[in-house]
Amino acid sequence: MGLRGSIEDFKISEIIQLIGQQSKTGIMTVRKNNKEVRIFFVNGNVVRVEPDRSDHKMLMGEMLITSGKLTREQLENALEEQRGTVQYLGEILLKRKLVTKEDIQTVIQTQIYETIYNLFQWKEGVFEFENRGKSDYLKVLPSLSPEQLLLNVSWMVDEWQQIEKTIPTLNVVFEKLPTTRNILLDENDTEEKGLTYNQKIVYDLVDGRRTVYEIVEKSLMGRFDTCNILSELLKLGYIKKAKVEKAPIYQRIELRSSRFLFGVVAAILILLALFFSYRYILHLINFRQRYSVTIGRVENAQRKNVTIRMIQKKFLTYRLLTNKYPSSLRDLWIERLISRREVDALPPGLAKAYLKLWRSHSPF
């Protein structure tokens, strides 16, 4: 399948979904100005990415060095062996027993999510997909389905605004609080008993001196997962904010760029919301008059934190994942987008009316 075009015409999510539906194996290259990102697919699943070379801190070797898993000399020796061959860097590091398979997979998965998350912010650029055969190094790579990947990245986009309320800058320094809770090491233990395996890794990196930026680099989990865990630890009472360090100049530039991008995205979303709102505001007025008897039930459901807006969001997620519209809330429940309690929160007639309304005004 030869596929090329502009991301102004086709969203990144739509392209990834199409390649997944076709179960293709190959490389998708996305370019914008002097930036270039490559996404590798096997049977429709994403197995790894190559971030833009200018994003130095996202390169595999640099991530392993920063986290303390690898030395600069070891990396240079491995790169020297790689030159002139088609061998994958992760395969060479494993062969030399410098890192574990779990280390490589953690780095790759972090690269995938962070890179796709950043691509979601691109509003212009071109893409091209080229069919390729499989390579032997794929045995060390994770495999993410397009549905799993897109759902998680969409969730990351939504959750980041909540995380920013507790971690407004990557230069916050946290310190541990005295606690009588048991800090677990077993990744199979549950959160009720203590900390999960990943929470324990981040918790151990909190020392009252490291900034969030430094913890992100050492954890190998990427910015989103690390900040999300720090936010959870803060709410659980394991850590507290100690101070905010002054950012180095390169970080200050990066943070300003990040805030600018989020500001632009937020402005676009607000404009889209206003645009679509005026088109069906009359429908909403008529809807309230027609279903006035059941409005009380809706308000009761909202008091239980099951809002119409949330269900509408899951409706659009279902459309993105399946390329079709749900016929009932049960379809959303089957895809595990909502719970059984949320299915029962709305009367069937009311739910059907909402689904019909959203379908007629869907942007997809």
C-alpha positions as CSV (number, residue, x, y, z in Angstrom):
1,M,0.0,0.0,0.0
2,G,1.5,3.3,-1.1
3,L,0.2,6.1,1.1
4,R,1.2,9.8,1.2
5,G,-0.4,13.1,1.9
6,S,-0.7,16.1,4.2
7,I,-1.6,15.9,7.9
8,E,-3.8,19.0,7.3
9,D,-6.0,16.7,5.3
10,F,-5.6,13.5,7.3
11,K,-5.1,13.4,11.0
12,I,-2.2,11.4,12.5
13,S,-4.7,9.2,14.3
14,E,-6.6,8.5,11.1
15,I,-3.5,7.4,9.2
16,I,-2.3,5.1,12.0
17,Q,-5.8,3.6,12.2
18,L,-5.9,3.0,8.4
19,I,-2.5,1.2,8.5
20,G,-3.7,-0.9,11.4
21,Q,-6.9,-1.9,9.6
22,Q,-4.9,-2.9,6.6
23,S,-2.5,-4.9,8.8
24,K,0.5,-3.5,6.9
25,T,4.2,-3.8,7.7
26,G,6.4,-0.9,6.9
27,I,7.6,2.6,7.8
28,M,5.5,5.8,8.1
29,T,7.6,9.0,7.8
30,V,6.2,12.3,9.0
31,R,8.0,15.5,8.1
32,K,7.5,19.2,9.1
33,N,10.1,21.8,8.2
34,N,13.4,20.3,9.2
35,K,11.9,17.7,11.6
36,E,11.4,14.0,10.6
37,V,9.8,11.2,12.7
38,R,9.5,7.6,11.6
39,I,7.0,5.1,12.9
40,F,7.5,1.3,12.3
41,F,4.6,-1.0,11.8
42,V,4.4,-4.8,11.8
43,N,1.1,-6.4,10.8
44,G,-0.6,-3.1,11.6
45,N,0.8,-2.8,15.1
46,V,3.3,0.0,16.1
47,V,6.6,-1.6,17.3
48,R,8.9,1.4,17.5
49,V,9.6,4.9,16.5
50,E,12.6,7.0,15.5
51,P,12.2,10.5,17.0
52,D,13.6,13.5,15.2
53,R,17.4,13.7,15.7
54,S,17.1,17.2,17.1
55,D,15.1,15.7,20.1
56,H,18.4,14.5,21.6
57,K,17.0,13.4,24.9
58,M,14.5,11.0,23.3
59,L,17.2,8.9,21.6
60,M,17.6,5.4,23.0
61,G,21.3,5.7,23.9
62,E,20.8,9.1,25.6
63,M,17.8,7.9,27.6
64,L,19.8,4.9,28.9
65,I,22.8,7.0,29.8
66,T,20.6,9.6,31.7
67,S,18.9,6.8,33.6
68,G,22.2,5.3,34.7
69,K,21.7,2.1,32.7
70,L,24.6,2.8,30.3
71,T,27.9,4.8,30.2
72,R,28.9,7.1,27.4
73,E,31.9,4.8,26.5
74,Q,29.6,1.7,26.3
75,L,27.2,3.6,24.0
76,E,30.1,4.8,21.7
77,N,31.4,1.2,21.4
78,A,28.0,-0.1,20.5
79,L,27.4,2.6,17.9
80,E,30.8,1.8,16.4
81,E,29.8,-1.8,16.0
82,Q,26.4,-0.7,14.5
83,R,28.0,1.5,11.8
84,G,28.1,-0.2,8.4
85,T,25.5,-2.8,9.5
86,V,21.7,-3.1,9.6
87,Q,21.7,-4.2,13.2
88,Y,19.4,-2.5,15.7
89,L,21.1,-0.6,18.6
90,G,19.0,-2.4,21.1
91,E,20.0,-5.8,19.7
92,I,23.7,-4.9,20.1
93,L,23.3,-3.7,23.7
94,L,21.5,-6.9,24.5
95,K,24.1,-9.0,22.9
96,R,26.8,-7.3,24.9
97,K,24.6,-7.8,28.1
98,L,24.9,-4.1,28.9
99,V,21.1,-3.7,29.5
100,T,18.1,-6.0,29.9
101,K,15.3,-6.8,27.5
102,E,13.0,-5.0,29.9
103,D,15.1,-1.8,29.8
104,I,15.0,-1.8,25.9
105,Q,11.2,-2.4,25.9
106,T,10.6,0.4,28.5
107,V,12.7,2.9,26.4
108,I,10.9,1.9,23.2
109,Q,7.4,2.1,24.7
110,T,8.3,5.5,26.2
111,Q,9.6,6.7,22.8
112,I,6.4,5.5,21.1
113,Y,4.0,7.3,23.4
114,E,6.0,10.5,23.8
115,T,6.6,10.8,20.0
116,I,3.0,10.0,19.0
117,Y,1.8,12.4,21.7
118,N,4.0,15.2,20.2
119,L,2.8,14.4,16.7
120,F,-0.8,15.0,17.9
121,Q,0.3,18.6,18.4
122,W,1.4,19.0,14.7
123,K,-1.0,21.0,12.6
124,E,0.9,20.8,9.4
125,G,3.4,18.5,7.6
126,V,3.4,15.6,5.2
127,F,3.5,11.9,5.7
128,E,4.5,8.8,3.6
129,F,4.1,5.1,4.2
130,E,6.4,2.6,2.6
131,N,5.9,-1.2,2.7
132,R,8.8,-3.1,4.2
133,G,9.6,-6.7,5.2
134,K,10.1,-7.8,8.8
135,S,13.5,-7.7,10.5
136,D,15.1,-10.1,12.9
137,Y,15.4,-7.5,15.7
138,L,11.6,-7.4,16.1
139,K,11.9,-10.1,18.8
140,V,13.0,-7.4,21.3
141,L,10.3,-4.9,20.5
142,P,6.9,-4.4,22.1
143,S,3.8,-4.4,19.9
144,L,1.0,-1.8,20.4
145,S,-2.2,-2.1,18.5
146,P,-3.5,1.2,16.9
147,E,-6.6,1.1,19.0
148,Q,-4.6,0.7,22.3
149,L,-2.1,3.4,21.2
150,L,-4.6,6.0,20.1
151,L,-6.9,5.5,23.1
152,N,-3.9,5.9,25.5
153,V,-2.6,9.0,23.7
154,S,-6.0,10.6,23.7
155,W,-6.2,9.9,27.4
156,M,-2.8,11.5,27.9
157,V,-3.9,14.7,26.0
158,D,-7.0,14.9,28.3
159,E,-5.2,14.1,31.6
160,W,-2.2,16.5,31.0
161,Q,-4.3,19.5,31.9
162,Q,-5.2,17.9,35.3
163,I,-1.5,17.0,35.9
164,E,-0.5,20.6,35.3
165,K,-2.6,21.8,38.2
166,T,-0.3,19.9,40.6
167,I,2.9,20.1,38.6
168,P,2.8,23.4,36.7
169,T,6.5,23.3,35.9
170,L,9.1,20.6,35.4
171,N,11.4,22.4,37.9
172,V,9.4,21.5,41.0
173,V,11.4,19.7,43.6
174,F,9.5,17.1,45.7
175,E,10.6,15.5,49.0
176,K,9.4,12.4,50.8
177,L,7.0,12.6,53.7
178,P,7.2,10.3,56.8
179,T,4.7,7.5,56.3
180,T,3.7,4.2,58.0
181,R,2.5,2.7,54.7
182,N,4.3,-0.3,53.3
183,I,6.3,0.5,50.2
184,L,6.0,-2.5,48.0
185,L,8.6,-3.9,45.5
186,D,6.4,-6.6,44.0
187,E,4.9,-5.4,40.7
188,N,2.1,-7.9,41.2
189,D,0.8,-6.3,44.4
190,T,-2.1,-4.0,44.3
191,E,-2.3,-0.3,45.1
192,E,-4.5,-1.0,48.2
193,K,-1.5,-2.6,49.9
194,G,1.0,0.1,49.0
195,L,2.7,1.4,45.8
196,T,2.7,-0.2,42.4
197,Y,6.0,-1.2,40.8
198,N,6.2,1.9,38.6
199,Q,5.2,4.2,41.5
200,K,8.0,2.7,43.6
201,I,10.6,3.5,40.9
202,V,9.5,7.2,40.8
203,Y,9.2,7.3,44.6
204,D,12.8,6.2,45.0
205,L,14.0,9.0,42.7
206,V,12.4,11.7,44.9
207,D,15.2,12.9,47.2
208,G,14.5,16.6,47.9
209,R,17.1,17.7,45.3
210,R,16.1,16.3,41.9
211,T,13.6,18.4,39.9
212,V,10.7,16.7,38.0
213,Y,12.7,17.2,34.8
214,E,15.6,15.1,36.3
215,I,13.2,12.4,37.6
216,V,11.6,12.1,34.2
217,E,15.1,11.5,32.6
218,K,16.1,8.9,35.1
219,S,12.8,7.0,35.3
220,L,12.8,6.0,31.6
221,M,9.0,6.4,31.7
222,G,8.7,9.6,29.8
223,R,7.3,13.0,30.8
224,F,3.6,12.0,31.0
225,D,3.8,8.8,33.0
226,T,6.4,10.2,35.4
227,C,4.4,13.4,36.1
228,N,1.2,11.4,36.4
229,I,2.8,9.1,39.0
230,L,4.2,12.1,40.9
231,S,0.8,13.6,41.0
232,E,-0.6,10.4,42.4
233,L,2.1,10.2,45.0
234,L,1.3,13.8,46.0
235,K,-2.4,12.9,46.5
236,L,-1.6,9.7,48.4
237,G,0.5,11.7,50.9
238,Y,3.9,10.1,50.1
239,I,5.6,13.3,48.9
240,K,5.2,17.1,49.1
241,K,6.5,20.1,47.1
242,A,9.7,21.3,48.6
243,K,10.7,24.2,46.2
244,V,10.8,25.3,42.6
245,E,14.3,25.6,41.0
246,K,15.1,28.2,38.4
247,A,15.0,26.5,35.0
248,P,18.1,26.4,32.8
249,I,17.7,28.5,29.7
250,Y,17.1,25.5,27.4
251,Q,14.3,24.2,29.7
252,R,12.7,27.7,29.9
253,I,12.6,27.8,26.1
254,E,11.1,24.3,26.0
255,L,8.5,25.1,28.6
256,R,7.4,28.3,26.9
257,S,7.1,26.4,23.6
258,S,5.0,23.7,25.4
259,R,2.7,26.2,27.0
260,F,2.3,28.0,23.6
261,L,1.3,24.8,21.9
262,F,-1.2,23.9,24.6
263,G,-2.6,27.4,24.4
264,V,-3.1,27.1,20.7
265,V,-4.7,23.7,21.0
266,A,-7.0,25.0,23.8
267,A,-8.0,28.0,21.6
268,I,-8.8,25.8,18.7
269,L,-10.9,23.5,20.8
270,I,-12.8,26.4,22.2
271,L,-13.5,27.8,18.7
272,L,-14.7,24.3,17.5
273,A,-16.9,24.0,20.6
274,L,-18.5,27.4,19.9
275,F,-18.9,26.5,16.2
276,F,-20.7,23.3,16.8
277,S,-22.7,24.6,19.7
278,Y,-24.6,27.2,17.8
279,R,-25.6,24.6,15.1
280,Y,-27.5,22.3,17.5
281,I,-28.5,24.7,20.3
282,L,-32.1,24.6,19.0
283,H,-32.0,20.9,19.0
284,L,-31.0,21.0,22.7
285,I,-33.9,23.4,23.5
286,N,-36.4,21.1,21.8
287,F,-34.8,18.1,23.4
288,R,-35.2,19.6,26.9
289,Q,-38.9,20.3,26.2
290,R,-39.5,16.8,24.8
291,Y,-37.8,15.0,27.6
292,S,-38.7,17.3,30.5
293,V,-40.0,14.3,32.5
294,T,-36.6,12.6,32.5
295,I,-34.4,15.7,33.1
296,G,-34.5,15.0,36.8
297,R,-32.9,11.6,36.1
298,V,-30.2,13.2,34.1
299,E,-29.4,15.7,36.8
300,N,-29.3,12.8,39.3
301,A,-26.8,11.0,37.0
302,Q,-24.7,14.1,36.8
303,R,-24.6,14.3,40.6
304,K,-23.1,10.9,40.5
305,N,-20.3,12.3,38.2
306,V,-21.8,10.5,35.1
307,T,-22.2,13.5,32.8
308,I,-23.6,13.7,29.4
309,R,-20.5,15.4,28.2
310,M,-18.3,12.4,29.3
311,I,-20.6,9.9,27.5
312,Q,-20.5,12.1,24.4
313,K,-16.7,12.0,24.6
314,K,-16.8,8.2,24.7
315,F,-19.2,8.2,21.8
316,L,-16.5,10.0,19.7
317,T,-13.8,7.6,21.0
318,Y,-15.9,4.7,19.8
319,R,-16.3,6.3,16.4
320,L,-12.5,6.7,16.1
321,L,-11.7,3.1,17.2
322,T,-14.4,1.2,15.2
323,N,-15.1,3.6,12.3
324,K,-18.8,3.3,13.0
325,Y,-21.4,4.8,15.4
326,P,-22.7,3.0,18.5
327,S,-26.4,1.9,18.3
328,S,-26.8,2.0,22.1
329,L,-24.8,2.6,25.2
330,R,-24.3,-1.1,25.5
331,D,-21.9,-0.8,22.5
332,L,-19.8,1.6,24.5
333,W,-19.9,-0.8,27.4
334,I,-18.8,-3.8,25.3
335,E,-15.7,-1.8,24.1
336,R,-15.1,-1.1,27.9
337,L,-15.4,2.7,27.3
338,I,-18.0,3.1,30.0
339,S,-19.0,1.0,33.0
340,R,-22.3,-0.9,33.6
341,R,-23.3,1.7,36.1
342,E,-23.0,4.4,33.5
343,V,-25.0,2.3,31.0
344,D,-27.9,2.1,33.6
345,A,-27.6,5.8,34.5
346,L,-29.7,7.0,31.5
347,P,-33.1,5.7,30.4
348,P,-32.9,3.8,27.1
349,G,-35.1,6.4,25.3
350,L,-33.0,9.3,26.5
351,A,-29.8,7.6,25.6
352,K,-31.1,6.8,22.2
353,A,-32.0,10.4,21.6
354,Y,-28.6,11.6,22.6
355,L,-26.9,9.1,20.4
356,K,-29.0,10.2,17.4
357,L,-28.3,13.9,18.1
358,W,-24.5,13.4,18.4
359,R,-24.4,11.3,15.2
360,S,-26.2,14.0,13.2
361,H,-23.6,16.6,14.4
362,S,-20.5,14.5,14.7
363,P,-17.3,16.1,13.3
364,F,-16.1,12.7,12.0
